């Protein structure tokens, strides 16, 4: 089942790889794909040749903010709270990377450890491994969440890793797209997202050219040449190719999965669905984030509305990429933005939103 949106291609769209918008005198090239088959599972070849008339730089007097964990800016509190409703409707699906449950709690009784282990196993259906240890047992150069004087050591069991990021065309407020974003988080995949908001002039028409219809989500795997519509089929493909073949329970309930994914978006009232005029950057932005996080959610909404291609470095709980980011910048917090077009690197969701709008909105 997938979300079908029948929107006529924008008249300013030019076929294959060149797009021109006379209203703002910009000319750019985006990734072109030549389909070798008309079937939804046909192979594709890709070629990237970005070009833009715009120059990009950080806003005047820009200074990256210091990270402040779990401290929303006052004017963003309602946004964070409304984005948090998804955690209730989807029971945190996508918050934990695929793995197994084993909880070893130092200084706790064996019975308490066993009960906790069983509780976690029932709650998250064997998707996660966590060990609670003394904070002195974790080296200072290793990322670990601190809770009440303990450190939480996390691990996961990941399947084969794709050499190139999976490419997905979608938009934020689509329940079918959300399902795919959740499995991306569970499988800890890096994905190159091409936002397709309503009235978007660049990638929404491109999907119609590549696959024959404007239906979302649309996935292209450059590692295998597979391209397909249909959220459930995409999920099955991804868990079969990059996981253990098992679809998580909350993503395997058919209509109930789709309904709860739709209810999860009620609080955001369509945010991340409609295009706002913007400057298309020559290189995709990079965002370290994961689907259930309300702080990441408000940033992705703006990325989609401004139609900014971005590589999402998925980093749900248990992801080894948390340690990677910790080693690179000395801190882990999501979201974290890296913009190769301006050189900006920054934490803090509210400030990232301000930066994106100041740099790319027209």
C-alpha positions as a Markdown table, in Angstrom:
| # | Residue | x | y | z |
|---|---|---|---|---|
| 1 | Unk | 0.0 | 0.0 | 0.0 |
| 2 | Unk | 1.4 | 3.4 | -0.8 |
| 3 | Unk | 0.3 | 7.0 | -0.9 |
| 4 | Unk | -0.7 | 8.1 | -4.4 |
| 5 | Unk | -0.8 | 11.8 | -5.1 |
| 6 | Unk | -1.9 | 12.9 | -8.5 |
| 7 | Unk | -0.2 | 16.2 | -9.1 |
| 8 | Unk | 0.5 | 17.6 | -12.5 |
| 9 | Unk | 4.2 | 18.1 | -13.2 |
| 10 | Unk | 5.3 | 21.7 | -12.8 |
| 11 | Unk | 5.5 | 23.4 | -16.2 |
| 12 | Unk | 9.0 | 24.7 | -15.3 |
| 13 | Unk | 10.3 | 21.2 | -15.1 |
| 14 | Unk | 12.7 | 20.1 | -17.8 |
| 15 | Unk | 13.2 | 16.4 | -18.6 |
| 16 | Unk | 16.1 | 14.1 | -17.8 |
| 17 | Unk | 18.5 | 16.1 | -15.6 |
| 18 | Unk | 18.2 | 19.8 | -16.3 |
| 19 | Unk | 15.7 | 22.0 | -14.5 |
| 20 | Unk | 15.3 | 25.7 | -15.1 |
| 21 | Unk | 13.3 | 28.2 | -13.1 |
| 22 | Unk | 13.0 | 31.5 | -15.0 |
| 23 | Unk | 11.3 | 33.2 | -12.0 |
| 24 | Unk | 14.6 | 33.3 | -10.1 |
| 25 | Unk | 17.0 | 32.9 | -13.0 |
| 26 | Unk | 18.6 | 29.7 | -11.7 |
| 27 | Unk | 19.9 | 26.8 | -13.7 |
| 28 | Unk | 21.0 | 23.6 | -12.1 |
| 29 | Unk | 21.5 | 19.9 | -12.8 |
| 30 | Unk | 20.3 | 17.2 | -10.5 |
| 31 | Unk | 21.0 | 13.5 | -10.5 |
| 32 | Unk | 19.7 | 11.8 | -13.6 |
| 33 | Unk | 18.5 | 8.2 | -13.8 |
| 34 | Unk | 17.9 | 6.2 | -16.9 |
| 35 | Unk | 15.6 | 3.3 | -16.3 |
| 36 | Unk | 16.5 | 0.1 | -18.1 |
| 37 | Unk | 13.1 | -1.4 | -17.4 |
| 38 | Unk | 9.5 | -0.2 | -17.0 |
| 39 | Unk | 8.8 | -2.6 | -14.1 |
| 40 | Unk | 8.9 | -1.3 | -10.6 |
| 41 | Unk | 11.9 | -3.5 | -9.9 |
| 42 | Unk | 13.9 | -2.5 | -12.9 |
| 43 | Unk | 17.5 | -1.6 | -12.7 |
| 44 | Unk | 18.7 | 1.9 | -12.8 |
| 45 | Unk | 21.9 | 3.7 | -13.5 |
| 46 | Unk | 22.8 | 7.0 | -11.9 |
| 47 | Unk | 24.9 | 10.0 | -12.8 |
| 48 | Unk | 25.3 | 13.1 | -10.6 |
| 49 | Unk | 26.2 | 16.5 | -12.1 |
| 50 | Unk | 25.0 | 19.2 | -9.7 |
| 51 | Unk | 25.3 | 22.8 | -10.8 |
| 52 | Unk | 23.8 | 26.0 | -9.5 |
| 53 | Unk | 23.8 | 29.7 | -10.2 |
| 54 | Unk | 23.6 | 30.5 | -6.5 |
| 55 | Unk | 26.5 | 31.0 | -4.1 |
| 56 | Unk | 26.1 | 29.6 | -0.6 |
| 57 | Unk | 27.5 | 30.8 | 2.7 |
| 58 | Unk | 26.6 | 30.9 | 6.3 |
| 59 | Unk | 24.4 | 33.8 | 7.5 |
| 60 | Unk | 26.2 | 36.9 | 8.5 |
| 61 | Unk | 27.8 | 36.7 | 12.0 |
| 62 | Unk | 26.8 | 33.0 | 12.2 |
| 63 | Unk | 28.2 | 31.1 | 15.1 |
| 64 | Unk | 27.4 | 27.4 | 15.7 |
| 65 | Unk | 25.5 | 27.0 | 19.1 |
| 66 | Unk | 26.8 | 24.9 | 21.9 |
| 67 | Unk | 24.8 | 21.7 | 22.3 |
| 68 | Unk | 22.3 | 21.7 | 25.1 |
| 69 | Unk | 20.9 | 18.1 | 25.5 |
| 70 | Unk | 17.1 | 17.8 | 25.9 |
| 71 | Unk | 16.7 | 21.6 | 26.3 |
| 72 | Unk | 14.3 | 22.9 | 23.7 |
| 73 | Unk | 14.3 | 26.6 | 23.0 |
| 74 | Unk | 11.3 | 28.4 | 24.5 |
| 75 | Unk | 9.7 | 29.2 | 21.2 |
| 76 | Unk | 10.0 | 25.6 | 20.0 |
| 77 | Unk | 8.5 | 23.9 | 23.0 |
| 78 | Unk | 5.1 | 23.4 | 21.4 |
| 79 | Unk | 6.7 | 22.1 | 18.2 |
| 80 | Unk | 8.7 | 19.5 | 20.2 |
| 81 | Unk | 5.7 | 18.5 | 22.2 |
| 82 | Unk | 3.4 | 18.0 | 19.2 |
| 83 | Unk | 6.2 | 16.1 | 17.4 |
| 84 | Unk | 6.4 | 13.8 | 20.4 |
| 85 | Unk | 2.9 | 12.5 | 19.9 |
| 86 | Unk | 4.3 | 10.1 | 17.3 |
| 87 | Unk | 6.2 | 8.2 | 20.1 |
| 88 | Unk | 2.8 | 7.3 | 21.6 |
| 89 | Unk | 1.0 | 6.2 | 18.5 |
| 90 | Unk | 4.0 | 4.3 | 17.1 |
| 91 | Unk | 5.3 | 2.9 | 20.4 |
| 92 | Unk | 8.7 | 4.3 | 19.7 |
| 93 | Unk | 9.2 | 2.3 | 16.5 |
| 94 | Unk | 12.5 | 3.2 | 14.9 |
| 95 | Unk | 14.0 | 4.5 | 18.2 |
| 96 | Unk | 16.1 | 1.4 | 18.6 |
| 97 | Unk | 18.5 | -0.3 | 16.1 |
| 98 | Unk | 17.9 | -4.0 | 15.3 |
| 99 | Unk | 19.7 | -6.3 | 17.7 |
| 100 | Unk | 18.9 | -8.5 | 20.7 |
| 101 | Unk | 18.1 | -7.9 | 24.4 |
| 102 | Unk | 20.6 | -8.5 | 27.1 |
| 103 | Unk | 20.6 | -6.3 | 30.2 |
| 104 | Unk | 23.4 | -6.7 | 32.7 |
| 105 | Unk | 22.9 | -4.2 | 35.6 |
| 106 | Unk | 25.9 | -3.9 | 37.8 |
| 107 | Unk | 25.2 | -3.7 | 41.6 |
| 108 | Unk | 21.6 | -4.9 | 41.0 |
| 109 | Unk | 20.3 | -8.3 | 42.2 |
| 110 | Unk | 20.1 | -11.1 | 39.7 |
| 111 | Unk | 16.3 | -11.2 | 40.0 |
| 112 | Unk | 16.1 | -7.5 | 39.1 |
| 113 | Unk | 18.4 | -8.0 | 36.2 |
| 114 | Unk | 16.3 | -10.9 | 34.9 |
| 115 | Unk | 13.0 | -9.1 | 35.3 |
| 116 | Unk | 14.4 | -6.0 | 33.5 |
| 117 | Unk | 15.7 | -8.2 | 30.7 |
| 118 | Unk | 12.4 | -9.9 | 30.3 |
| 119 | Unk | 10.6 | -6.6 | 30.4 |
| 120 | Unk | 12.8 | -5.1 | 27.7 |
| 121 | Unk | 12.4 | -8.2 | 25.6 |
| 122 | Unk | 8.6 | -8.0 | 25.6 |
| 123 | Unk | 8.6 | -4.2 | 25.1 |
| 124 | Unk | 10.9 | -4.0 | 22.1 |
| 125 | Unk | 10.6 | -7.5 | 20.7 |
| 126 | Unk | 14.3 | -8.3 | 20.7 |
| 127 | Unk | 15.4 | -5.2 | 18.8 |
| 128 | Unk | 18.1 | -3.9 | 21.2 |
| 129 | Unk | 21.0 | -4.8 | 23.4 |
| 130 | Unk | 21.8 | -2.7 | 26.5 |
| 131 | Unk | 24.1 | -3.3 | 29.5 |
| 132 | Unk | 23.9 | -1.0 | 32.5 |
| 133 | Unk | 27.4 | -0.7 | 34.1 |
| 134 | Unk | 29.2 | 1.6 | 36.5 |
| 135 | Unk | 30.2 | 4.8 | 34.9 |
| 136 | Unk | 33.8 | 4.0 | 35.8 |
| 137 | Unk | 33.7 | 1.0 | 33.4 |
| 138 | Unk | 33.2 | 3.2 | 30.3 |
| 139 | Unk | 36.3 | 4.8 | 28.9 |
| 140 | Unk | 36.1 | 8.6 | 28.5 |
| 141 | Unk | 36.5 | 8.3 | 24.7 |
| 142 | Unk | 33.5 | 6.0 | 24.4 |
| 143 | Unk | 29.9 | 7.2 | 24.0 |
| 144 | Unk | 27.4 | 5.9 | 26.5 |
| 145 | Unk | 24.2 | 7.3 | 27.9 |
| 146 | Unk | 24.3 | 8.2 | 31.6 |
| 147 | Unk | 21.4 | 7.3 | 33.9 |
| 148 | Unk | 21.3 | 7.7 | 37.7 |
| 149 | Unk | 25.0 | 7.1 | 38.1 |
| 150 | Unk | 25.2 | 4.3 | 35.6 |
| 151 | Unk | 26.2 | 4.1 | 32.0 |
| 152 | Unk | 24.2 | 2.3 | 29.3 |
| 153 | Unk | 26.3 | 0.3 | 26.9 |
| 154 | Unk | 24.4 | -0.4 | 23.8 |
| 155 | Unk | 25.0 | -2.7 | 20.9 |
| 156 | Unk | 23.2 | -4.0 | 17.8 |
| 157 | Unk | 23.2 | -6.8 | 15.3 |
| 158 | Unk | 23.3 | -5.3 | 11.8 |
| 159 | Unk | 23.0 | -7.0 | 8.5 |
| 160 | Unk | 25.1 | -6.3 | 5.4 |
| 161 | Unk | 25.9 | -2.6 | 4.9 |
| 162 | Unk | 25.1 | -1.0 | 1.5 |
| 163 | Unk | 28.2 | 0.5 | -0.2 |
| 164 | Unk | 26.2 | 3.5 | -1.4 |
| 165 | Unk | 23.3 | 5.2 | 0.4 |
| 166 | Unk | 19.8 | 4.0 | -0.5 |
| 167 | Unk | 17.9 | 6.7 | -2.4 |
| 168 | Unk | 14.4 | 7.5 | -1.3 |
| 169 | Unk | 11.9 | 10.0 | -2.8 |
| 170 | Unk | 9.3 | 11.0 | -0.2 |
| 171 | Unk | 7.8 | 13.7 | 1.9 |
| 172 | Unk | 7.5 | 14.1 | 5.7 |
| 173 | Unk | 3.7 | 14.1 | 6.3 |
| 174 | Unk | 3.0 | 10.9 | 4.4 |
| 175 | Unk | 2.2 | 7.8 | 6.6 |
| 176 | Unk | 3.5 | 5.4 | 4.0 |
| 177 | Unk | 6.7 | 7.3 | 3.9 |
| 178 | Unk | 7.0 | 7.3 | 7.6 |
| 179 | Unk | 6.8 | 3.5 | 7.7 |
| 180 | Unk | 9.8 | 3.4 | 5.4 |
| 181 | Unk | 11.7 | 5.9 | 7.5 |
| 182 | Unk | 11.1 | 3.8 | 10.6 |
| 183 | Unk | 12.6 | 0.7 | 9.0 |
| 184 | Unk | 15.6 | 2.8 | 7.9 |
| 185 | Unk | 16.2 | 3.7 | 11.5 |
| 186 | Unk | 15.7 | 0.1 | 12.7 |
| 187 | Unk | 18.2 | -1.2 | 10.1 |
| 188 | Unk | 20.6 | 1.7 | 10.8 |
| 189 | Unk | 20.9 | 2.6 | 7.1 |
| 190 | Unk | 22.2 | 5.8 | 5.6 |
| 191 | Unk | 19.8 | 7.2 | 3.1 |
| 192 | Unk | 20.0 | 9.9 | 0.5 |
| 193 | Unk | 16.5 | 11.6 | 0.7 |
| 194 | Unk | 15.1 | 13.5 | -2.2 |
| 195 | Unk | 12.2 | 15.5 | -0.7 |
| 196 | Unk | 9.0 | 15.6 | -2.8 |
| 197 | Unk | 6.7 | 18.2 | -1.1 |
| 198 | Unk | 3.5 | 19.2 | -2.9 |
| 199 | Unk | 4.2 | 21.6 | -5.7 |
| 200 | Unk | 7.9 | 20.9 | -5.5 |
| 201 | Unk | 9.5 | 21.7 | -8.9 |
| 202 | Unk | 12.5 | 19.3 | -8.8 |
| 203 | Unk | 12.1 | 15.8 | -7.5 |
| 204 | Unk | 8.3 | 15.1 | -7.5 |
| 205 | Unk | 8.2 | 15.4 | -11.3 |
| 206 | Unk | 11.4 | 13.4 | -11.5 |
| 207 | Unk | 9.7 | 10.4 | -9.8 |
| 208 | Unk | 7.0 | 10.5 | -12.5 |
| 209 | Unk | 9.7 | 10.3 | -15.2 |
| 210 | Unk | 11.7 | 7.5 | -13.5 |
| 211 | Unk | 8.8 | 5.3 | -12.4 |
| 212 | Unk | 5.9 | 6.4 | -14.6 |
| 213 | Unk | 3.8 | 7.8 | -11.8 |
| 214 | Unk | 4.0 | 10.3 | -8.9 |
| 215 | Unk | 3.6 | 7.9 | -6.0 |
| 216 | Unk | 5.5 | 8.0 | -2.8 |
| 217 | Unk | 7.7 | 6.6 | -1.3 |
| 218 | Unk | 9.8 | 5.6 | -4.3 |
| 219 | Unk | 13.1 | 3.8 | -3.5 |
| 220 | Unk | 16.2 | 3.4 | -5.7 |
| 221 | Unk | 19.0 | 1.1 | -4.5 |
| 222 | Unk | 22.1 | 2.0 | -6.5 |
| 223 | Unk | 23.9 | -1.0 | -5.0 |
| 224 | Unk | 21.6 | -3.5 | -6.7 |
| 225 | Unk | 19.8 | -1.5 | -9.4 |
| 226 | Unk | 16.4 | -2.2 | -7.8 |
| 227 | Unk | 13.8 | 0.6 | -7.9 |
| 228 | Unk | 10.3 | 0.3 | -6.5 |
| 229 | Unk | 7.1 | 1.9 | -5.2 |
| 230 | Unk | 4.9 | 0.5 | -2.4 |
| 231 | Unk | 6.0 | 1.1 | 1.2 |
| 232 | Unk | 5.4 | -2.5 | 2.4 |
| 233 | Unk | 7.4 | -3.9 | -0.5 |
| 234 | Unk | 10.2 | -1.5 | 0.2 |
| 235 | Unk | 10.2 | -2.5 | 3.8 |
| 236 | Unk | 10.4 | -6.2 | 2.9 |
| 237 | Unk | 13.2 | -5.5 | 0.4 |
| 238 | Unk | 15.3 | -3.6 | 2.9 |
| 239 | Unk | 14.9 | -6.2 | 5.7 |
| 240 | Unk | 15.7 | -8.9 | 3.3 |
| 241 | Unk | 18.8 | -7.2 | 1.8 |
| 242 | Unk | 20.1 | -5.4 | 4.8 |
| 243 | Unk | 18.5 | -7.0 | 7.8 |
| 244 | Unk | 17.6 | -10.5 | 9.1 |
| 245 | Unk | 14.5 | -10.8 | 6.9 |
| 246 | Unk | 12.1 | -10.2 | 9.7 |
| 247 | Unk | 9.8 | -7.2 | 9.6 |
| 248 | Unk | 9.3 | -5.7 | 13.0 |
| 249 | Unk | 5.8 | -6.2 | 14.6 |
| 250 | Unk | 4.8 | -2.6 | 14.4 |
| 251 | Unk | 5.6 | -2.5 | 10.7 |
| 252 | Unk | 3.8 | -5.7 | 9.9 |
| 253 | Unk | 0.2 | -5.0 | 11.0 |
| 254 | Unk | -1.1 | -3.9 | 7.6 |
| 255 | Unk | -3.9 | -1.3 | 7.9 |
| 256 | Unk | -3.2 | -0.8 | 11.6 |
| 257 | Unk | 0.4 | 0.1 | 10.9 |
| 258 | Unk | -0.7 | 2.7 | 8.3 |
| 259 | Unk | -3.4 | 4.1 | 10.5 |
| 260 | Unk | -1.1 | 4.6 | 13.5 |
| 261 | Unk | 1.5 | 6.1 | 11.3 |
| 262 | Unk | -1.1 | 8.6 | 10.1 |
| 263 | Unk | -2.3 | 9.3 | 13.7 |
| 264 | Unk | 1.4 | 9.9 | 14.6 |
| 265 | Unk | 1.4 | 13.0 | 12.4 |
| 266 | Unk | -1.8 | 14.6 | 13.8 |
| 267 | Unk | 0.2 | 16.9 | 16.1 |
| 268 | Unk | 2.2 | 18.4 | 13.2 |
| 269 | Unk | -0.8 | 19.4 | 11.1 |
| 270 | Unk | 0.8 | 18.8 | 7.7 |
| 271 | Unk | 4.2 | 20.2 | 8.4 |
| 272 | Unk | 6.8 | 19.0 | 5.9 |
| 273 | Unk | 4.3 | 18.5 | 3.1 |
| 274 | Unk | 4.2 | 21.7 | 1.0 |
| 275 | Unk | 7.0 | 23.3 | -1.0 |
| 276 | Unk | 8.4 | 26.7 | 0.0 |
| 277 | Unk | 10.6 | 28.5 | -2.6 |
| 278 | Unk | 14.2 | 27.8 | -2.0 |
| 279 | Unk | 17.7 | 27.6 | -3.5 |
| 280 | Unk | 18.8 | 24.1 | -4.5 |
| 281 | Unk | 22.3 | 23.4 | -3.2 |
| 282 | Unk | 24.9 | 21.7 | -5.4 |
| 283 | Unk | 25.7 | 19.1 | -2.7 |
| 284 | Unk | 23.3 | 17.2 | -0.4 |
| 285 | Unk | 23.3 | 18.3 | 3.2 |
| 286 | Unk | 24.1 | 15.7 | 5.8 |
| 287 | Unk | 22.0 | 15.2 | 8.9 |
| 288 | Unk | 22.6 | 12.8 | 11.8 |
| 289 | Unk | 19.1 | 11.9 | 13.0 |
| 290 | Unk | 16.5 | 9.2 | 13.5 |
| 291 | Unk | 12.8 | 9.1 | 12.8 |
| 292 | Unk | 11.1 | 9.0 | 16.3 |
| 293 | Unk | 13.1 | 11.9 | 17.7 |
| 294 | Unk | 10.9 | 15.1 | 18.0 |
| 295 | Unk | 14.0 | 17.2 | 17.8 |
| 296 | Unk | 15.0 | 15.6 | 14.5 |
| 297 | Unk | 11.4 | 15.7 | 13.2 |
| 298 | Unk | 11.2 | 19.5 | 13.2 |
| 299 | Unk | 14.5 | 19.8 | 11.3 |
| 300 | Unk | 13.4 | 17.2 | 8.6 |
| 301 | Unk | 10.2 | 19.1 | 8.1 |
| 302 | Unk | 12.1 | 22.1 | 7.0 |
| 303 | Unk | 14.5 | 20.1 | 4.9 |
| 304 | Unk | 11.5 | 18.7 | 3.0 |
| 305 | Unk | 9.6 | 22.0 | 2.7 |
| 306 | Unk | 12.7 | 23.6 | 1.2 |
| 307 | Unk | 13.2 | 20.6 | -1.0 |
| 308 | Unk | 16.8 | 20.2 | 0.2 |
| 309 | Unk | 18.4 | 16.8 | -0.7 |
| 310 | Unk | 20.1 | 15.4 | 2.3 |
| 311 | Unk | 21.9 | 12.3 | 3.4 |
| 312 | Unk | 20.5 | 11.0 | 6.7 |
| 313 | Unk | 23.0 | 9.3 | 8.9 |
| 314 | Unk | 20.6 | 7.2 | 10.9 |
| 315 | Unk | 21.7 | 7.0 | 14.5 |
| 316 | Unk | 18.9 | 5.5 | 16.7 |
| 317 | Unk | 19.7 | 4.0 | 20.0 |
| 318 | Unk | 22.2 | 1.1 | 19.6 |
| 319 | Unk | 23.7 | 2.6 | 16.4 |
| 320 | Unk | 27.5 | 2.3 | 16.1 |
| 321 | Unk | 27.3 | 5.7 | 14.3 |
| 322 | Unk | 26.7 | 7.3 | 17.7 |
| 323 | Unk | 30.3 | 6.4 | 18.6 |
| 324 | Unk | 31.5 | 7.6 | 15.2 |
| 325 | Unk | 30.0 | 11.1 | 15.8 |
| 326 | Unk | 31.3 | 11.1 | 19.3 |
| 327 | Unk | 34.8 | 10.5 | 18.1 |
| 328 | Unk | 34.5 | 13.2 | 15.4 |
| 329 | Unk | 33.2 | 16.1 | 17.5 |
| 330 | Unk | 33.6 | 15.0 | 21.1 |
| 331 | Unk | 29.8 | 14.8 | 21.7 |
| 332 | Unk | 26.8 | 13.0 | 20.6 |
| 333 | Unk | 23.4 | 14.6 | 20.1 |
| 334 | Unk | 20.8 | 14.4 | 17.4 |
| 335 | Unk | 20.1 | 16.1 | 15.2 |
| 336 | Unk | 23.5 | 17.2 | 14.0 |
| 337 | Unk | 23.9 | 19.0 | 10.7 |
| 338 | Unk | 26.9 | 19.1 | 8.3 |
| 339 | Unk | 26.5 | 21.4 | 5.3 |
| 340 | Unk | 29.2 | 20.8 | 2.7 |
| 341 | Unk | 28.0 | 23.8 | 0.7 |
| 342 | Unk | 28.9 | 26.3 | 3.5 |
| 343 | Unk | 31.2 | 24.3 | 5.8 |
| 344 | Unk | 28.7 | 24.8 | 8.7 |
| 345 | Unk | 28.5 | 22.0 | 11.4 |
| 346 | Unk | 26.1 | 22.4 | 14.2 |
| 347 | Unk | 23.8 | 20.8 | 16.9 |
| 348 | Unk | 20.5 | 22.2 | 18.3 |
| 349 | Unk | 17.3 | 21.7 | 16.3 |
| 350 | Unk | 15.9 | 25.2 | 16.7 |
| 351 | Unk | 19.1 | 26.8 | 15.5 |
| 352 | Unk | 19.4 | 24.3 | 12.6 |
| 353 | Unk | 15.9 | 25.3 | 11.5 |
| 354 | Unk | 16.9 | 29.0 | 11.6 |
| 355 | Unk | 20.1 | 28.3 | 9.7 |
| 356 | Unk | 18.3 | 26.3 | 7.0 |
| 357 | Unk | 15.7 | 29.1 | 6.5 |
| 358 | Unk | 18.3 | 31.9 | 6.5 |
| 359 | Unk | 20.6 | 30.0 | 4.0 |
| 360 | Unk | 18.2 | 28.3 | 1.6 |
| 361 | Unk | 14.7 | 29.9 | 1.7 |
| 362 | Unk | 13.9 | 32.5 | -0.9 |
